[in-house]
Amino acid sequence: MGKYFGTDGFRGEANLNLNYEHAIKIGRFLGWYYGARLDKKAKVVIGKDTRRSSYMFEYALCTGLMASGADAYIMHVTTTPSVSYITRADDFDCGIMISASHNPFYDNGIKLMNTNGEKMDEETILQVENYLDGKLEIPLATRQEIGRTVDYVEGRNRYMGYLMSMSKYSFKGKRVGLDVANGAAWTIAESVFEALGAKTMVISKEPDGFNINTGCGSTHIEKLQQLVVENHLDVGFAYDGDADRCLCVDEKGNVVTGDHILYIYGLYMKERGKLINNKVVTTVMSNFGLYKALDEVGIEYEKTKVGDKYVYENMVQNGHRIGGEQSGHIIFTKYATTGDGILTSIKMMEVLLAKGKPLSELAAPVKFYPQVLKNVRVISKPAAQNDPDVQAAVAAVAGALGDTGRILVRESGTEPVIRVMVEAGTEEICEKYVDQVIAVIRDKGHLA
């Protein structure tokens, strides 16, 4: 991770640690970089979510791009995966999404994608950061070289057509609840599901610039649970602000997480001979119950660092076809280069219709283990993590748990914190072992 850009772009509170000048400079660099590298006028596509500040950042990015000679194609309010899809499908030099995903409205972010719709490589990000820090000088475009903006709502429409083509079945007769989080999916998801024949009930679809993710969407799924139960719906899907995540609600009102989705769709692929390498890619934060369920059906798995970026990298390097996070970032590399919440919900509908079973039955084999996670503020993360006595304490817990649970101790990527997590048969066992390791960290003098 760089000085400004993390695993999911340059994120911060609008006009505080991420301001309009940053956006202008990012546009300036990208317009110049792709124009100079390719020796032609650069073409860049931009999307945004519904935050009030997204309009400011959109215009600032366009200003920077045009000043450096690029043409900026504006998709307006749309999802992160739609920008990813259109970037690669329509041969753009790069794509930009303005969103802070599941964060509150006052935060925002700038996500950069390469010409394949993948997250921008670290080398290019470093050059962007060097320009932000004044370490590079780049020329202004003049005369006929100055760029322009192009209204590109057609890109969003084409993406919707692509989503519809992903379904093997009509959804006719199915009653589906959608929580679009007052965010980027607020028109797309309903249109796609209705076109596929579903009877939809949609909530959180009145964005006002300030209510994105507020008490709704995949991070506040209670409203969708209530909607599904009270209206006797077959299934519900909840997205986050930029719709790269999807969580589900079964017909009984139970939450179906990303871990459940990985199991359900991974097994569906295996049964049809489509699970290449017989592996599902997870992060280290997936629940122990997922691994037990995968073991039961003979599916292997990989574990990466937390972040869909690392999941995708593993999948590409090893040729795996499905991976994701418990939070609902699910990646199907045959169809997308990023997590796509609406695509995920379409794929879950496919399993429901193909198997003719309710979601509660499909998810039942994944029995979540109780989990306790505690954050320990330390003087030095590496010193605490690598202390021989701390490592011995962790090993002792792992040995005691055996195949009935697990322990995970990892450094926070953003705070001076060590995270100690245990999953086991009961919450009391989890508490006992977490506190046991924290006591060693404290006794060795690592607490801040």
Secondary structure as UniProt FT lines:
FT   STRAND          5..6
FT   TURN            7..8
FT   STRAND          9..14
FT   TURN            15..17
FT   HELIX           20..38
FT   STRAND          43..48
FT   HELIX           52..67
FT   TURN            68..69
FT   STRAND          71..77
FT   HELIX           80..89
FT   TURN            90..91
FT   STRAND          94..98
FT   TURN            101..102
FT   TURN            105..106
FT   STRAND          107..113
FT   TURN            115..116
FT   HELIX           122..132
FT   TURN            133..134
FT   HELIX           143..145
FT   STRAND          149..151
FT   HELIX           153..165
FT   TURN            172..173
FT   STRAND          175..179
FT   TURN            181..182
FT   TURN            184..187
FT   HELIX           188..195
FT   TURN            196..197
FT   STRAND          199..203
FT   TURN            212..215
FT   HELIX           217..219
FT   HELIX           222..230
FT   TURN            231..232
FT   STRAND          235..239
FT   TURN            241..242
FT   STRAND          246..249
FT   TURN            251..252
FT   STRAND          255..256
FT   HELIX           258..271
FT   TURN            272..273
FT   HELIX           276..278
FT   STRAND          279..283
FT   TURN            284..285
FT   HELIX           288..296
FT   TURN            297..298
FT   STRAND          300..304
FT   HELIX           308..318
FT   STRAND          322..324
FT   TURN            326..327
FT   STRAND          330..332
FT   TURN            333..335
FT   HELIX           341..355
FT   HELIX           359..363
FT   TURN            364..365
FT   STRAND          371..378
FT   HELIX           381..386
FT   HELIX           388..401
FT   HELIX           402..404
FT   STRAND          406..411
FT   STRAND          417..423
FT   HELIX           427..443
FT   TURN            444..445
//
